[in-house]
């Protein structure tokens, strides 16, 4: 897929796409930043990316994120949720498209799917992190019961 034809389509749709130093297109839609990536070695491949949707602060959060990412990836068609090398979570929609017309036909559906997948991930991460926080608070505030053994000295 030709990155210039994708950029031209986005301009026609009223977006203000920018080419970054990697040759990816970035654009804003409904206040969120997305990226479109292609692959010169595979002209039919197109990836639309929502980057850095959830920062990962510690090992416990990474473990929870990995589980929820796997669930999201299984749940949504053509969407992938993964942990990046920069301790963040990203979501992609990856497609094989023969021409720009197919991209145009699937563009808004792909963005909608990205948003739905991001929402699913964030909602489930918030629930998980709240549960972990409650569990930690309960551990800190659980009274320790000490039992004493009375023995008779005789």
C-alpha positions in Angstrom: 0.0 0.0 0.0 1.4 3.4 -1.0 1.8 5.7 2.0 1.3 8.7 -0.1 -2.1 7.5 -1.4 -3.2 6.9 2.3 -2.0 10.4 3.2 -4.0 11.9 0.3 -7.1 10.0 1.4 -6.8 11.3 4.9 -6.4 14.8 3.6 -9.6 14.4 1.5 -11.4 13.2 4.7 -10.4 16.4 6.5 -7.5 15.1 8.5 -4.2 16.8 8.8 -1.8 13.8 8.4 1.9 14.2 9.1 4.7 12.0 7.9 7.1 11.3 10.8 10.9 10.4 10.6 10.0 6.7 10.3 7.8 7.3 7.3 4.6 6.6 9.3 1.6 8.8 9.0 0.2 10.4 12.2 -3.2 12.0 12.5 -5.7 13.1 15.1 -9.2 11.8 15.2 -11.7 12.8 17.9 -8.8 14.1 20.1 -6.7 10.9 19.8 -3.5 10.4 17.9 -3.3 7.5 15.5 -0.6 6.2 13.2 -0.7 4.4 9.8 2.2 2.2 9.0 3.0 0.3 5.8 5.8 -2.2 4.9 7.8 -1.8 1.7 8.6 -5.5 1.7 4.8 -6.3 1.8 2.9 -3.8 -0.2 -0.5 -5.2 0.9 0.1 -4.8 4.6 -1.3 -1.8 6.5 -1.2 -1.2 10.3 -3.3 1.4 12.1 -1.9 2.1 15.6 -3.1 3.6 18.9 0.2 4.0 20.7 1.0 4.3 24.4 -2.6 3.7 25.7 -1.5 2.6 29.2 1.9 3.2 30.9 3.3 0.2 32.9 4.8 1.1 36.2 5.8 -2.2 37.8 6.0 -5.9 37.4 2.5 -6.5 38.9 1.0 -4.1 36.4 2.8 -5.6 33.5 1.6 -9.1 34.5 -2.0 -7.8 34.6 -1.6 -5.9 31.3 -0.3 -9.0 29.5 -3.3 -11.1 30.6 -5.8 -8.4 29.6 -3.9 -7.8 26.3 -4.2 -11.5 25.5 -7.9 -11.5 26.3 -8.5 -8.4 24.1 -6.5 -9.9 21.2 -8.5 -13.1 21.3 -11.8 -11.1 21.6 -11.5 -8.6 18.7 -10.9 -9.5 15.1 -7.8 -8.2 13.4 -6.8 -6.2 16.6 -3.6 -6.8 18.5 -2.8 -5.5 21.9 0.8 -5.7 23.0 3.3 -4.5 25.6 5.9 -2.3 23.9 9.6 -2.1 24.7 9.0 1.3 26.3 6.8 0.0 29.2 3.6 0.9 27.5 0.6 -0.8 25.9 -0.2 -0.3 22.2 -3.2 -1.5 20.1 -3.1 -2.1 16.3 -5.5 -3.1 13.6 -3.5 -5.0 11.0 -4.9 -5.7 7.5 -3.9 -7.0 4.1 -5.4 -4.7 1.5 -5.0 -4.8 -2.3 -5.7 -1.1 -3.0 -6.5 2.3 -1.6 -10.2 1.7 -2.3 -10.2 -1.2 0.2 -8.4 1.0 2.7 -11.0 3.7 2.2 -13.8 1.2 2.7 -12.4 -0.2 5.9 -10.8 2.9 7.5 -13.6 4.1 9.8 -14.4 0.5 10.8 -10.8 0.0 11.7 -10.7 3.2 13.8 -13.9 2.1 15.5 -12.4 -1.3 16.3 -9.2 0.4 17.6 -11.3 2.6 19.9 -13.4 -0.4 21.1 -10.3 -2.5 21.8 -8.6 0.4 23.7 -11.8 0.9 25.8 -12.0 -2.8 26.6 -8.3 -2.9 27.6 -8.5 0.3 29.8 -11.7 -0.7 31.4 -10.4 -4.1 32.4 -7.1 -2.7 33.5 -8.8 -0.1 35.8 -10.9 -2.9 37.3 -7.8 -5.1 37.8 -5.7 -2.3 39.3 -8.5 -1.3 41.7 -8.9 -4.9 42.8 -5.1 -5.2 43.4 -5.2 -1.9 45.3 -8.1 -3.1 47.5 -6.3 -6.4 48.1 -3.2 -4.6 49.2 -5.1 -2.3 51.5 -6.9 -5.3 53.1 -3.6 -7.0 53.7 -2.3 -3.8 55.4 -5.4 -3.5 57.6 -6.1 -7.1 58.5 -5.5 -7.6 62.2 -3.1 -10.3 63.0 -4.6 -12.7 65.5 -2.1 -14.1 68.0 -3.1 -17.1 69.8 -1.6 -18.0 73.0 -1.1 -21.4 74.4 -1.7 -21.7 78.0 0.3 -24.4 79.7 0.2 -25.6 83.2 3.4 -25.7 85.0 3.3 -28.5 87.5 
